[in-house]
């Protein structure tokens, strides 16, 4: 059902071997109020039950070449809505996510926005990494793109459940094809030509699986190092430093 002003919203979920995370997300998305107009899962070649689970949930499932940039581009192109939110499979949104998105983008000074992620594991919240993720939305643009920082642009990342107008995404060229890491930061820079990039105070919860795998200190060092390499143009080294964790 379209929003109160006739605005339509799609959720795009790039996924690869996410059968462990999908049941929780499927249950959460079924309770969204209002519901999105479309949910599109973009599979990058899963070898597990991800496609079966997404299809059984009633989501539209398409395939794309592996890589978050490729998968996001395919999902946005396939959507038939005004607004798209990119939601990772291990990130769960609040029940009013669609309403928050549509209200935020009713302000045409904002071109892209995202939620504040709380990183949570089965037994605890990772407050230190949660705080670092918040801080890097400030220091990353200050270091990497100061001219944008002083225009009010934040750099957001995948766990922020970023959302934007589909027309602007397509006009800007979307994510750089083939990018495996930091495609979201590139997108923030591209969409900043249309307005502000804003981090909302509203939260989503995202998995701590990388921290559980690497440890908190190593994880935050990797996050910092990857961000700095991106800032100074060393993109070819990023994927090797940020392996998949499932």
Secondary structure, 3 states (H helix, E strand, C coil): CCCCCCCCEEEEEEECCCHHHHHHHHHHHHCCCCCCCEEEEEECCCCCCHHHHHHHCCCEEEECCCCHHHHHHHHHHHCCCCEEEECCCCEECCCCHHHHHHHHCCCCCEEEEEEEEEEECCCCECHHHHHHHHHHHHHHHHHHCHHHHCCCECCCCHHHCCEEEHHHHHHHCCCCCCCCCCHHHHHHHHHHHHCEEEEEEEEEEEECHHHHHHCHHHHHHHHHHHHHHHHCCCHHHHHHHCCCCC
